[in-house]
Every structure is written in C-alpha cells, then in structure tokens.
Amino acid sequence: VMFKQKTSLPELPPGLPVIPDSQKVEYKLITRKPIVPSDDEITHNNRAHSAKLRIIEKL
C-alpha cells in the first residue's frame, strides 16, 4: 500500500492545467508484484520462504 501511495498522483481537481510541484510523484514503481524466492532457494535456505522483494526508484 505504501509503495502505491508513493508512486501515484493524489486526487487533483478536474481541469487543473498544471500539476503543482508539491503534488508530483517522488518515486517510480519498478516491480509491480513482489519478487519471491525460487523453490531451489527455499530448499537451500528455509528462512527465504517469507522473503518478498519490492522495488521503487527515487526520481
């Protein structure tokens, strides 16, 4: 949820000609879904089963 909030524009009034600098997005979403470990990784490292990698990039 936090990644979606940081990478999308807030609701702005319709007809606004220019997006104010204070409302522009600061981050770009790199991976839409989390990257999870492969079955091979989980076999070799049991603690990896709960790992989820999410990526955003600061603009």
PELIN-V804325 format. One record per residue. N is the residue number from 0. PHI is phi as a letter, one per 30 degrees, with the letter a starting at -180 (999 if undefined). OMEGA is omega as a letter, one per 20 degrees, with the letter a starting at -180 (NA if undefined). NEAR is the number of other ideal C-beta (glycine too) atoms within 8 Angstrom. Layout:
{{N & PHI & OMEGA & NEAR} {N & PHI & OMEGA & NEAR}}
//
This chain:
{{0 & 999 & a & 4} {1 & d & a & 5} {2 & d & r & 10} {3 & d & r & 8} {4 & d & a & 7} {5 & d & a & 10} {6 & c & r & 10} {7 & b & r & 7} {8 & d & r & 8} {9 & d & r & 5} {10 & d & a & 3} {11 & c & r & 8} {12 & d & r & 4} {13 & d & r & 4} {14 & i & r & 4} {15 & d & a & 7} {16 & d & a & 3} {17 & b & r & 4} {18 & d & r & 8} {19 & d & a & 6} {20 & e & a & 5} {21 & d & a & 4} {22 & c & a & 8} {23 & d & a & 8} {24 & d & a & 9} {25 & c & a & 6} {26 & b & r & 11} {27 & c & a & 8} {28 & d & a & 10} {29 & c & r & 6} {30 & c & a & 9} {31 & d & r & 3} {32 & c & r & 4} {33 & d & r & 7} {34 & d & a & 8} {35 & c & a & 6} {36 & d & r & 8} {37 & d & r & 5} {38 & d & r & 5} {39 & d & r & 6} {40 & d & r & 9} {41 & d & r & 11} {42 & d & a & 6} {43 & d & a & 5} {44 & b & a & 8} {45 & d & a & 5} {46 & d & a & 6} {47 & d & a & 9} {48 & d & a & 7} {49 & c & a & 5} {50 & d & r & 8} {51 & b & a & 7} {52 & c & r & 8} {53 & b & a & 8} {54 & b & r & 8} {55 & b & a & 11} {56 & c & r & 7} {57 & d & a & 5} {58 & d & NA & 6}}
//
